[in-house]
Amino acid sequence: MNKVKATFVVVMLLTGLISIAHVNIQAQTVTHSSPDALVADLYKVHNQKRGPFHPGHGALLYKYFAKNLADMIHKDTVTSAAKHDVGVIEGDPLYDAQDFDIKNFAIGKPSYENGKAKVPVTFENIGEKKKLIFVLVNSRSGWRISDIDYGEGRTLVGEFKESK
């Protein structure tokens, strides 16, 4: 009888572990149904210091950014760390600043054109009004950020191209 109980306990433990692993895998592959939801989620994890620009969370780059931009960001991070130097991204790319005190933060509704979505993000930083436009593409993995337009002709992708 003890053998039957031990087998039952092992089977129950394995079933529980498999269930937890399945839920974990599903949570990691959830796609965002709208471009503004992806941008909102990115800011949420970023502000909790768990975003893709924070140490130890670089794998999240591919959850939020299109592969080509994620690759550029990753390469810049690795290269600048190896050289013990500042990379292309000198400040916080989500606030376009090195220092910030954010107020009146808002994520606007997306507009759609030529298969892309544009999501406006507005806020006030140290008294200066800012508006960033997130450009997103819809891939097999869901919406991903392909660029950030900072205004005045500056974009995140452009920053990388200028550094070459």
C-alpha positions, 0 to 999 in steps of 0.5 A: 500500500505504501508503494501505491501512495508513493506513486500517487504522490509522485504522479500528483507532483508531476501533474502539478509541475507540468500544469505550472510549466504550461501556464508559464509557457502560455504567459510568455507567448501571449501576444498583444491584441493592439499596438497601444496595449504593447506600448502600455505594457512596455512602459509598465515593465520599464517603470517597474525596472523590469523592462528590456533596457534594465540589466538582466531583462534584455531577452524582453527586447524581442517581446516588444521590438521588431527583430531588426531593431531588437538586434541593433539594441542588443548589439549596442548593449553588448558592444558598449558593455565590452568597451565600458563605454556609453553606446548609441542609446545614451539616455532612456529611449522611452522618455528621450532623456537622461534625467526625468520627472514625468507628469501627465503621461498618456498613451494615445489611440493608434492610427493605421497606414500601410500595414503599420500602426503609430501610437502617440505617447505624450508626457511632460518631463521637467516642464517640457512637453514631449510627444513620441510616436511609436511605429509598430508592425504586425508580425506572426508574433503580434505587434512589435515596435519597429521605430520610435519617432522623437520628432524633429527628424530624430528616430531610434533607428536613425540614431543607430544609422548615424553611429555607423 
